[in-house]
Amino acid sequence: MTFSLHDASASAFARGLNVLLGLLDKARASGLSEAELWEARLTPDMRPFPDQIRMAAFSARSCVGRLTGEQWPKTADDEATLEALEETVRLSLAFVEAADPAAFEGAETRRVELRFPGVELDFEGAGYLTSFALPNFQFHLAMAYAILRHRGVELGKRDYLGKLALV
């Protein structure tokens, strides 16, 4: 049995996006107001909780889009409620889960170029997935988890790990 880029990306992103949905449920049930959550961060120079959710969701769908050569769904990144953040995560999850495994064929060597102010990154698909996209996604997922824990939301390791693939 071979292990493809589809296997390595789509399943990891789907698990993590489902974890984000669970974190949003716990945030909603915590008693914290949306105003508190919209400003919640671990340190003053860090992006707040909603941005961590947005960036994780974007990271998942943009990676799958780049690896498959398909256009990923865009969002305005201006979600003002937990429900709107949940819609963004669900949009990302639907896109990731709908990705055709055949569309990943050749993605290992597909060129991926990222351009940010002052930074230009050029990858082949496998390197992009393993050294940038997955770590970036996990970073924002971990920060969303940590921010909620910091604000007193009852979370444990299982909330972060999500549903494990036991096969």
N, C-alpha and C positions, 0 to 999 in steps of 0.2 A: 504494500500500500504506500502510495506516495503522499507527501504532505505538501500541499500547494500554497501559493501566496493567498489564495482565497481562504483556505483553511486557517492560515496564520492571521489573517486580517479580519475577515467578516465575523468569525466566531468570537474573537477577542473584543472587537468593537461592540458586537451585540450584547455580550455579557456585561461590558462596562456601561453601555447605555441603559440596560435594565437596572444596573446598580444606581445610576443617576436617577432613574424614575423612583426607585426605593428611597433614595436620599431626599428627593422632593416630597414624597409622602411623609417621611419622618419630620421634615422641616415644617410642613403644613400642620402636623399633629403636635408640634412642640410647644405651641403657644407663643412663639416669637412672631412679632408682626412682620409684614412684608417690608415695612420701612426699616426695621432692624436688620432683616436679611439682606436688603439691598445695599446696606453699608457695611455688612459684616466682612471682616478680613482678619488675617493673623497679624499683620503689621501695616502701618500707615502707607508704605510705598508699594503695597500689593494690590492687585485687582480684587474687587469685592466678589462675594459669592455668586451673583448672577453671571458675571463675566466668566467665572470658572466653568459654570454649566455651559454657557454659550460656546466657549473655546473648545471644550471637550466634544460637544456635539458637532461643531464645525470640523474639528480635526478628524473625527471618524468618517463623516460623509465626504469630505474633500479627499481624504486618502483613498477611499474606495473609488471615487471618481477619477482620480489621477491614475490609479493602477489599472482601471478598466478602460480609460479613455472616454468615459461618459461624463456628461455635465451633471454635477450634483445640484440638489435644490439649494437655492439661496434663501437667506432670511435677512430681515432688516437689523437684527441684533439690537432691538429696542424693546424687548419683552418687559412688560411692567408688572406682571403678576406671576405667581407660581404656576398658575394654569397655563400661561403663555410660554413659560420656560418648558413646561411639560410637553406642550405641543411641538416645540422645537426639537426636543429630545425624541419624541415619537416620530417626527418627520425624518430625523436622521436614522433612527432604528429601522423604519420602513425601507429607506433607501439602501441601507447596508444589507438587510435581510433579502431584498429583492435582487441583489447583484447576482448576475449569472456567472457561475463558476467558470464557464468557458471564456468569458470576457477577460479573465485574468491570465489567459494563456499568453506567454511572452512577456508578462509584466515584470518578471525578474530583471530583465535588462532594459525595460522601457525607461526612457529618459524622463526624469522629473526635475523641473527647474522651479525653485522658489525664490521670489524676489521680495525683500522687505527693505525699508529704508536703511541703507548702509550695509545690507547683507545680501549676498547672492550665494545660493546653495544649488549645486548640481549633483544629482544622484542618478544611479540606476535604481529601478523599482525595489529590488530586494533590500538594498542599503537604505533607501528612503523609508521603507516600512520599519525595518529593525532598528535603525539608528536615529530616526527622527519622528515618524508618525506615531508609532506605538509608545515610545517614551513620552512624547508630548501629550498624548491622550491620557496616559496614566498619571502624569504630573497634574493635569487639571482635575481629573477625577479624585486624586488624593487630596488636592487642595480643597475641593468642595467638601469632601468628607471631614478634613481637619478643621475647616472653618465652622462647620456645624458642631463638631465635638467641642471646639473652643467656646462656642456660644451655649454649651450645655445640653445640646440635643443628645438623647440617649442612643448611642450607636456602638456597635461592636465590630470586631474583625469580620464576622460573617456578613454584616451589612456592606462591607467594602468588597469582600470576595465575591458576593453574589452566588448565583447558581453555578456550581462546579460541573464541568464535563468529566464524568467518571468513566468514559470509554477509552 
